[in-house]
Amino acid sequence: DVGVPGFIDVMLKDCYKKEDQDRFLSGLSEFDNEAKTAFGHTFLDLDPARQAEHVKKIHDAAIAAAQSGEVKDRPFI
């Protein structure tokens, strides 16, 4: 209601290189696709508990990768 998606669009376009914009958008798409694979619905269509579960799963994987020094070929990790 307060225009956050529009603000994010402007920030991406005005502050980031094209390759970084593409990486961010690719990561969002992958994040959504993984939610759909895991739960049968896109992230926004999940109930809040499933959304939290999905975010925690991705977060935990990112922390584990960072701690191990492992570089992931995933746009959002």
Secondary structure, DSSP 8 states (H G I E B T S, - for coil): ---HHHHHHHHHHHHS-HHHHHHHHHHHHHHHHHHHHHHSS-GGGS-HHHHHHHHHHHHHHHHHHHHHT---S-TT-
